[in-house]
Amino acid sequence: MEEAVLPNQTSLVTYFRLRGLSVNQKAQMAVFFTFLIFYVLTLIGNILVVITINYDRQLHTPMYFFLSNLSFIDVCHSTVTVPKMLIDTLSEEKLVSFDACVTQMFFLHLFACTEIFLLTIMAYDRYVAICKPLQYMTVMNWKVCALLAVALWIGGTIHSVALTSLSIKLPYCGPDEIDNFFCDVPQVIKLACTDTHIIEILIVSNSGLISVVCFVVLVVSYTVILVSLRQQISEGRWKALSTCAAHLTVVTLFLGHCIFIYSRPSTSLPEDKVVSVFFTVVTPLLNPIIYTLRNEEMKNALNKLMGRKEEKEKK
C-alpha cells in the first residue's frame, strides 16, 4: 500500500490520516459495537419506512412521499461515513486515499444539502395541509411533488459540486492528518499548503447561508402553522401539533449541526466530533423513530404489513 506523504515532503499528499474518535483501544471497541448497532438499526428502520409507505396505498400522499425520500436519504447519508468509521476503529492506520476522501465529501454534502431542502419542502407541505386544507391537493399535486423532488436533488448536486471543486483545486503537500472520523470540507482545506481565507468565506456563504436561510424559513413556517392551529378544533389541532413537533425535532437536530459547523471559519473545536456523531449516526436513526412512534397512520400501516407477513408464514 502506498504510504501517506510526510509533512516535510514537497510532493502532493496521496493519502490522509483520520484521527478518529479515540486512540484508546477499549474505547474504540465500545465505539465500534455502539455505532454498528446504530447503523444496523438505521438501515432497518429507514428501509422499513420506505417499504411500508410503498406497500400501503393509504400512505400514497405527498407527506409520505417526502417522508420516504427522507428515509432513503438517511440510509445513503449514514452509509457515506459510518462503514468507513467502523473499519477504521479496528485498524491502527486510519488511512483514506485522496480520491476516496473527495468522493466522501461529495456524497456527504450531496445527501446533507438534499435533506435540508427536503425538510424545508416538508415544512411547506405541512403549512399548505394545515393552513389551506381545501387547496391542498391542488397545490401539492403529484406533478408538483415530482418537480420538487427533482429540484431538491439538483440543488444538492450543484451545492456538492461547488464545494468539492473548491477543495480539489487546493494544493496538499502536508500535513496529512484530518481531525475527524470522516472527510469534510472544513477539516480538509485546513491541510492545504496555501492561504484558504477566501475559500472559507465561500464555504460559510454557501453551506452556512443555506442552513441559516432554510432554518429561518422553517421557523417562520411553523410559527404560521401554530398561529393557524389556535383556530382549529382540539382533535385536529393535536394531530397537527404531533406531526409538526416530530418534524421540528428532526430539523433542530440536523440543521443545528450544519449551522454550528459551516457558519464559522474552519477552526477545530472540542465539540465538533460530538456534533458530527449526532449528524452522521444519531439523526438518521431518530428520523424513523420520531416519524413512526408519533404517527398513528404509520403505526397502523406497520401493523398491517407485519400482519400480512405473519399470515403468509402460517400458510
Buried (B, 14 or more C-beta within 10 A) or exposed (E): EEEBBEEEEEEEBBBBBBBBBBEEEEEBEEBBEEBBEBBEBBBEBBBBBBBBBEBBEEBEBBBBBBBBBBBBBBBBBBBBBBEBBBEBBEEEEBBBBBEBBBBBBBBBBBBBBBBBBBBBBBBBBBBBBBBEEEEBEEBBEEEEBEEBBEEBBEBBBEBBEBBBEBBBEBEBBBBBBBBBBBBBBBBBBBBBBEEBEEBBEBBBEBBBEBBBEBBEBBBEBBEBBBEBBEEBEEEEBEBBBEBBEBBBBBBBBBBBBBBBBBBBEBEEEEEBBEBBBBBBBBBBBBBBBBBBEBBEBBEBBBEBBEEEEEEEEEE
